[in-house]
Amino acid sequence: MELSQIRKALLIVDLQQDFISPNGPFKHTHAKVDHIISNLRDVLPQFREENGTVIWIKSDYSNSELEAKYLIRPEGKQFEDVPLNNTYLSGTHTTFPMCIPGKDGDKFIDDVYSILNNEQDQIICKRYYSAFTDTILVNILKDIHEVHICGLSTNCCVQATATDAFFHGYKVFIWIDCLGYRNKKRHNEALDYMERWYATLTTSRKSVWKSEIAN
């Protein structure tokens, strides 16, 4: 399959005010995202032009009583001995409610609306760390071959989603220049872990550059 024919999707995870605002629940450890917005602004138009599907993921952590849900290991040699999401990553945020629908913390930050294309992009809401758990994401990704992932946070929702994407059979790419985190050490550990088991680490620019050289 030629690169220009590859169907791909970009999952942009959790650019919501509760995770990012210095006045939100995480205050001094809130995620920094200026670099994410800047890089996405540069590449999203071309990503869409190359028949890429852009999906914005939002969290709803208003129910702290949800129990972990585990993905069943699919058949196939490529999935043997590869770790599934653990109990933590198979679960959800339970320490206190956040990203409550109708509240300011649930909303995307203002900069997102300047790069979100209402006619082309899609928005889905998740209640678990993984964007695949109890959502319609698999249906949206029908006929998609590559899943590119960025957003917040590297060692939690990004890793949980990347893991499930791998086990759903997608080729997974992590945009390392479009990630946010609250702890640098955990961020780096998650990158090493995802690269070992599930994903290719790349950048936003390289993900569209490879299509340029195929044309």
N, C-alpha and C positions, 0 to 999 in steps of 0.2 A: 504494500500500500504506500503510495506517495505521501509525503508529508502534508501536501496541500489538501489531501483527501481525508486526513485524520479528523474525526469528530472529537471535539474536546469541550470540556466545561471547566469554568473557574468557580470555585466555591469561596466566597469572601465571608469569613466567619466573625460574627459578634462585634461589629463596630458600633456598639450601643453606648449610650451615655453612662450607664451604671459601671461599665468597665473602664471608661476613659476619663470621665470628669474628675478633676481634683476635689470636687465637692460631693462625689459619689461615695459608695460604700468603702472603696479601697483607698481613698484620700491620697496619702503620700506614696502609695505603691501602685497607683493607677497606671494603666498601660499607656505608653507613648505611641502615637500613630501618625504624626505629621509625615514621616517618611513613607508610610503605607499609602496615604492619600496622594502624595506627590508622584510616586511611582505608578500607581493605578491610573492617575490622570493621564500619564504619558502613554500607557500601553493599552488601556481598555478599548479605545476606538479601533485599533488594528486587530485586537483579539476578536472583537465582534465582526469585523469585516472578513475575517478568516473563518467565518461560520462557527465561531466559538460561542457557547452559551454561558452567560454570566448569571450566577445565582447568589443572591445575598441571603445569608443565614442569620436569623435572629434567635435569641434565646428567650424563653419564658420560664423563669425559675420561681414562679409564685407558689408552686406546690412542693413543699419540702418533705412530703411523705411518699414520694415515688420510690419504688424499689428498683434495684439494678436489673437490667435486662441484658442477657448474654446472646451474642451471635453464635449460631451453630456453625462449626467448622465445615466448610464445603469439601466435597471430594476433589481430589486432584493432587498430583505429586508436588506441585508448586506450593501447596498449602500445608504440607506435612511438616511438623516440627517447628512451625512458625507460631510465635505466641499470639493468642487472641488478646483483646482488651482485658485487663485485669478488673477486679471488682470495682475499684475506684473509677476507672475510665468507662466502665459499663454503666455507671450510675449518673447522678446529677448533683447539682449544687443543693445542699440540704442545711447549711448552717444558718441561713436567714433568707427570707424571700427577696428576690431582686428581679429586675427586668419585668416588672409587673405591668401587664397590658393596661394602657390608658394612663400610665404614669410617665413622667419625663424620662426616667431611667431606662425605659423600654425603647425609646426613640433612637434612631440613628443619630450620630453627631451631625451637625449642620453641613460639614464638608462632604459628607456622603451624598447628599442630595444634589450636589453640583456635578457629580460624576455618575450618578445612577441614571440609566436610560429607562424611563417608564414604559416605553413601547417595546423594548427588546428584552430587558432583564427580567428575572423572576425573583420573588422573595418568598422564602418559606420560614416557618417557625419550628424550632425544636424545643423539647423539654428535657432532653438528656444531653450529655456532653457530645456524643456522636450525632452528627447531622443525619445519620441513616436510621437512628432508632425512633420508631413510631412516627415517621414522616413519609411524605410521598416522593422523597428524593430519588429513589431507584426508578420510579416511573418517569420522572423528569429526565433522567439520564439514559433513557432507552436509546440505543444506537450510539451512545457515547463510548469512545475508546480510551480517552485520556481524561483523568480528573486532576486538575491543578487546584492547589489549596493554599490560602493565605488568610491572614487575620489574627484573631486572638483565641486563646493564648497558646503558644507553641506546645507547652507540656500538658495541656489539658484538652480543650475542644479540638484544636488542630490535630494533635496526635490521635485522639480517639476517632476522629473522622477519617484520618488517613489510614488507620488500621482497618477500619470497616470497609473503606474503599478498596483496599487491597484484596480483602476476602470476598468482596463482591465481583472481583475479576477485572478491575480497572488498572490501567497503568497509571501510577500515582506520581505527581510532581509537587514538590513543596517550594514555594517562592520565598527564599530566605530573606530577600530584601523587602518583603511585605508582611512581616510577622511582628506581633507585639507580645510582650510578656511582662510579668511582674518580678521575675527572679532570673537573672542572667545565667546562673549556674544550671538551673533546671531547664532553661531554654536550650542551652548547649547540649545537655544530656539528652533531651528529647530529640534534637536534630540528629545526634549520633545514633540513637536508637531507631529512629525512622529510616535513616539511610541504611542501616544494617539490615532491616527486615522488610520494609514496605515501600520505600519511595526513593525517587531520585531528587537530590537537592539541586535547585537551579535558581535563576533569578527571573524577574518579570520580563526583562529585556531579552534574555536568551530564549524565553518561551515563544516570543513572536519572531525573533531573529531567525530561528531555525526554519520557519515557514517562508521567510523572505528568500532564503537561499534555495528553496525547493521550486520556486516559481521561475 
